[in-house]
Amino acid sequence: MAIRQFQYFDPKSVEEACSLLYQHRGEARVLAGGQSLLPMMKLNLIEPKYLIDLKRIPNLAVIRAVTDDETGRNIISIGALATHAEIANSELIRREVPLLSETAAGIGHPQVRNRGTIGGSLAHCDPAADLVATMLALDANIVVASHDGKRRKVRAGSFFKGTFTTDLREGEILTQIEIEPHSNAVQSFKKMILGHGDFPLVVVSTSLRFDKGVCRDAAIALAGVGEVAFRVKDAENILVGKPEITGDDISRAAKISAEASKPESDLEVSSEYKQKMVEVFVTRALTDALSKRSKLNAR
């Protein structure tokens, strides 16, 4: 199918882009990497009259360490136009937020990683997206700019609302992601795919933070098994407060995670099989994270 005719804008600032988006609200779309938007336009699933390209806006792909103005803590700031490949290859990300590096490195094929952007993926909010689960596990802040010049931060847990639905409002654009690194956290990302580069059927992103030998915080985030990615709080509570996380703890957390998932059957596999795979992949992710802790303690 041919893409329907549209008017193209290439704003030079975030303020200009937000203004255009608000002016043409309901009829405009924002173009970042285009890996989701353009295929949908080719299939005539969406037919925007206006396309607002963000690529000419400076500094929207910058990855850097900064100090948070509100808390004074060190955070990693990632521009919305940073590609998956740039994130996967960033030494800063590898060192400070290895879970994000691990996630980005496994997205699609090289062509997708070279063009797709973190902001585009999060704003698209596919319920099976790798990055959405990892943002939840990292408790990331999503920074949003508005047409009225204001900016706000939204926790990942509040930003993702449903299938292809986020907390973005009329005239708002996702501009960056902020993540607080934790040197005492061990993390792991696992997903079920049928073939290399295929879209995942089950996604598991985990993070365990230890302090004085005790698990102080746990995150188990799932994608692909519900209307939106989500964290399994009941499973996380099994792990928090434990000086040593046992195999039984992992099994219980994995079972609770599977019970919390509500996958739908598709042409490849049944909902029952996906639910069983949630248990398998949560077990793998937690076991892998704890093995990383053992290696750190052995140094």
C-alpha positions as CSV (number, residue, x, y, z in Angstrom):
1,M,0.0,0.0,0.0
2,A,1.1,3.6,-0.6
3,I,1.5,6.1,2.2
4,R,-1.2,8.7,2.1
5,Q,0.0,12.3,1.4
6,F,1.0,14.4,4.4
7,Q,2.7,17.7,5.2
8,Y,6.2,17.4,6.6
9,F,7.8,19.6,9.3
10,D,11.4,19.6,10.5
11,P,11.4,21.8,13.6
12,K,14.8,23.0,15.0
13,S,13.8,23.0,18.7
14,V,11.7,21.0,21.1
15,E,9.5,24.1,21.7
16,E,8.7,24.4,18.0
17,A,8.0,20.7,17.7
18,C,5.6,20.7,20.7
19,S,3.9,23.8,19.3
20,L,3.3,22.1,15.9
21,L,2.0,19.0,17.6
22,Y,-0.4,20.9,19.6
23,Q,-1.5,23.1,16.7
24,H,-2.3,20.0,14.6
25,R,-3.4,17.8,17.5
26,G,-5.3,14.7,16.5
27,E,-3.9,14.9,13.0
28,A,-0.1,14.9,13.6
29,R,2.5,12.3,14.4
30,V,6.0,12.6,15.7
31,L,8.8,10.9,13.7
32,A,11.8,9.7,15.7
33,G,13.4,6.5,14.3
34,G,10.3,5.5,12.2
35,Q,10.6,1.8,12.9
36,S,7.0,1.6,14.1
37,L,5.4,4.6,12.6
38,L,6.4,4.1,8.9
39,P,5.2,0.5,8.7
40,M,1.9,1.5,10.2
41,M,1.6,4.3,7.7
42,K,2.5,2.0,4.8
43,L,-0.3,-0.3,5.9
44,N,-2.7,2.6,6.2
45,L,-3.3,1.7,9.8
46,I,-2.7,5.4,10.6
47,E,-3.0,8.3,8.2
48,P,-1.5,11.5,9.7
49,K,-2.0,14.7,7.8
50,Y,1.2,16.1,9.4
51,L,4.5,14.5,10.2
52,I,6.9,16.2,12.7
53,D,10.4,15.0,12.3
54,L,12.6,15.5,15.4
55,K,16.0,14.6,13.8
56,R,17.1,18.2,13.3
57,I,16.6,19.2,16.9
58,P,20.1,19.4,18.6
59,N,21.1,17.4,21.7
60,L,18.2,15.0,21.6
61,A,20.5,12.0,21.2
62,V,23.0,12.8,23.9
63,I,23.9,10.2,26.5
64,R,25.6,11.6,29.6
65,A,26.0,11.5,33.4
66,V,24.4,14.5,35.2
67,T,23.4,15.6,38.7
68,D,19.7,15.7,39.3
69,D,18.6,19.2,40.2
70,E,15.9,18.0,42.6
71,T,17.7,15.2,44.5
72,G,21.4,16.0,43.9
73,R,21.9,12.4,43.0
74,N,24.0,11.2,40.0
75,I,21.8,10.0,37.1
76,I,22.2,8.9,33.6
77,S,20.4,11.1,31.1
78,I,19.5,9.5,27.7
79,G,18.2,11.7,24.9
80,A,15.0,10.4,23.2
81,L,16.7,10.1,19.8
82,A,19.5,7.9,21.0
83,T,19.3,4.8,18.9
84,H,19.3,1.2,20.3
85,A,22.8,0.7,18.8
86,E,24.2,3.9,20.4
87,I,22.8,2.8,23.8
88,A,24.1,-0.8,23.4
89,N,27.6,0.5,22.5
90,S,27.8,3.3,25.1
91,E,30.6,2.7,27.6
92,L,28.7,4.9,30.1
93,I,25.6,2.8,29.8
94,R,27.5,-0.5,29.9
95,R,29.2,0.6,33.1
96,E,26.4,2.3,35.0
97,V,23.2,0.7,33.6
98,P,24.2,-2.7,32.2
99,L,20.6,-3.9,32.1
100,L,19.7,-1.2,29.6
101,S,22.8,-2.0,27.5
102,E,21.9,-5.7,27.5
103,T,18.3,-5.0,26.5
104,A,19.2,-2.6,23.7
105,A,21.8,-5.0,22.2
106,G,19.1,-7.7,21.6
107,I,16.5,-5.6,19.9
108,G,15.6,-6.8,16.4
109,H,18.2,-6.8,13.7
110,P,21.2,-4.4,13.2
111,Q,19.1,-2.3,10.8
112,V,16.5,-1.8,13.5
113,R,19.0,-1.0,16.2
114,N,20.7,1.5,14.0
115,R,17.5,3.4,13.2
116,G,15.2,2.8,16.1
117,T,15.2,5.2,19.0
118,I,14.6,4.7,22.7
119,G,12.1,7.6,22.8
120,G,10.2,6.3,19.8
121,S,9.9,2.8,21.3
122,L,8.7,4.1,24.7
123,A,6.2,6.5,23.2
124,H,4.9,3.8,20.9
125,C,4.4,1.6,24.0
126,D,4.0,-1.8,22.4
127,P,2.9,-4.2,25.2
128,A,5.7,-6.6,24.2
129,A,8.5,-4.0,23.8
130,D,11.9,-5.0,25.3
131,L,12.6,-1.4,26.5
132,V,9.3,-0.9,28.2
133,A,9.9,-3.8,30.6
134,T,13.5,-2.6,31.3
135,M,12.3,1.0,32.1
136,L,9.9,-0.5,34.7
137,A,12.7,-2.6,36.2
138,L,15.0,0.4,36.4
139,D,12.2,2.7,37.8
140,A,13.2,5.2,35.2
141,N,11.9,8.8,34.9
142,I,10.4,9.8,31.6
143,V,11.0,13.5,30.9
144,V,8.3,15.2,28.8
145,A,8.2,18.7,27.2
146,S,4.9,20.5,26.6
147,H,3.7,23.1,24.1
148,D,3.3,25.6,26.9
149,G,7.0,25.4,27.7
150,K,6.7,23.3,30.8
151,R,8.5,20.0,31.4
152,R,7.5,17.2,33.7
153,K,8.9,13.9,34.9
154,V,6.8,10.8,35.0
155,R,7.8,7.5,36.6
156,A,7.9,4.6,34.2
157,G,5.2,2.8,36.2
158,S,2.8,5.7,35.6
159,F,3.9,6.5,32.1
160,F,2.8,3.3,30.4
161,K,-1.0,3.1,30.5
162,G,-2.0,0.4,28.1
163,T,-1.6,-1.0,24.6
164,F,0.0,1.8,22.6
165,T,-1.2,4.2,25.3
166,T,1.0,6.4,27.5
167,D,0.7,9.4,29.8
168,L,1.7,11.8,26.9
169,R,-0.9,14.6,26.6
170,E,-1.8,16.8,23.7
171,G,1.2,18.8,22.5
172,E,3.7,16.8,24.6
173,I,6.9,15.1,23.4
174,L,9.1,12.6,25.2
175,T,12.6,14.3,25.3
176,Q,14.8,12.2,27.6
177,I,15.0,9.3,30.0
178,E,16.7,9.6,33.4
179,I,18.0,6.5,35.3
180,E,19.7,6.4,38.7
181,P,22.5,3.8,38.6
182,H,23.1,1.5,41.5
183,S,26.6,0.0,41.9
184,N,25.2,-2.6,44.3
185,A,22.5,-3.9,41.9
186,V,22.6,-7.1,39.9
187,Q,20.3,-7.3,36.9
188,S,19.3,-9.6,34.0
189,F,17.2,-9.4,30.9
190,K,15.7,-12.5,29.2
191,K,13.1,-12.9,26.5
192,M,11.5,-15.7,24.5
193,I,11.7,-15.4,20.7
194,L,11.0,-18.0,18.0
195,G,13.7,-16.8,15.7
196,H,16.6,-14.3,15.7
197,G,15.4,-10.7,15.4
198,D,11.7,-11.7,15.9
199,F,9.4,-9.8,18.2
200,P,9.5,-11.3,21.6
201,L,6.6,-13.4,23.0
202,V,7.7,-13.1,26.6
203,V,10.0,-10.5,28.1
204,V,11.5,-10.5,31.6
205,S,13.6,-7.7,33.1
206,T,14.9,-8.0,36.6
207,S,17.0,-6.0,39.1
208,L,18.0,-6.9,42.6
209,R,19.7,-4.3,44.9
210,F,21.7,-5.5,47.9
211,D,22.9,-3.5,50.9
212,K,25.0,-5.0,53.7
213,G,24.2,-8.5,52.4
214,V,20.4,-8.1,52.3
215,C,18.2,-7.7,49.3
216,R,16.7,-4.2,49.8
217,D,14.9,-3.8,46.5
218,A,13.7,-6.1,43.8
219,A,12.1,-5.5,40.4
220,I,10.5,-8.1,38.2
221,A,9.0,-6.6,35.0
222,L,7.1,-8.5,32.4
223,A,6.1,-7.6,28.8
224,G,4.3,-9.4,26.1
225,V,1.9,-11.1,28.6
226,G,-0.7,-8.5,29.2
227,E,-2.2,-5.3,27.8
228,V,0.8,-3.4,29.0
229,A,4.1,-4.2,30.6
230,F,4.0,-4.4,34.4
231,R,5.9,-5.2,37.5
232,V,5.0,-8.2,39.7
233,K,5.0,-6.7,43.2
234,D,3.9,-9.8,45.0
235,A,6.8,-11.7,43.4
236,E,9.2,-8.9,44.3
237,N,8.1,-9.0,47.9
238,I,9.2,-12.7,48.1
239,L,12.8,-11.5,47.6
240,V,13.0,-8.3,49.5
241,G,14.6,-8.5,53.0
242,K,16.3,-11.8,52.3
243,P,20.0,-12.0,53.2
244,E,20.2,-15.0,50.8
245,I,17.8,-15.6,48.0
246,T,17.3,-19.4,47.7
247,G,16.2,-21.6,44.9
248,D,12.8,-21.9,46.6
249,D,12.5,-18.1,46.8
250,I,13.2,-18.0,43.0
251,S,10.6,-20.7,42.3
252,R,7.9,-19.0,44.3
253,A,8.6,-15.6,42.7
254,A,8.5,-17.2,39.2
255,K,5.3,-19.0,39.9
256,I,3.6,-15.9,41.2
257,S,4.8,-14.0,38.1
258,A,3.3,-16.6,35.8
259,E,0.0,-16.4,37.7
260,A,0.0,-12.6,37.4
261,S,0.5,-12.8,33.6
262,K,-2.5,-12.8,31.3
263,P,-1.1,-13.6,27.8
264,E,-3.3,-14.2,24.8
265,S,-2.9,-17.0,22.3
266,D,-1.6,-16.2,18.9
267,L,-0.7,-18.0,15.7
268,E,2.6,-19.2,17.2
269,V,1.8,-20.4,20.7
270,S,-1.0,-20.8,23.2
271,S,-1.7,-18.5,26.2
272,E,-1.0,-21.5,28.5
273,Y,2.4,-22.0,26.9
274,K,3.3,-18.3,27.3
275,Q,2.3,-18.4,30.9
276,K,4.5,-21.4,31.6
277,M,7.3,-19.6,29.8
278,V,6.9,-16.6,32.1
279,E,7.8,-19.0,35.0
280,V,10.8,-20.4,33.1
281,F,12.2,-17.0,32.0
282,V,11.7,-15.4,35.4
283,T,13.6,-18.3,36.9
284,R,16.4,-17.8,34.4
285,A,16.6,-14.1,34.9
286,L,16.8,-14.2,38.7
287,T,19.3,-17.1,38.6
288,D,21.4,-15.1,36.2
289,A,21.3,-12.0,38.3
290,L,22.3,-13.9,41.4
291,S,25.2,-15.5,39.5
292,K,26.5,-12.1,38.7
293,R,26.3,-11.2,42.4
294,S,28.4,-14.3,43.2
295,K,31.0,-13.3,40.7
296,L,31.2,-9.8,42.2
297,N,31.5,-11.1,45.7
298,A,34.3,-13.5,44.6
299,R,36.5,-10.6,43.4
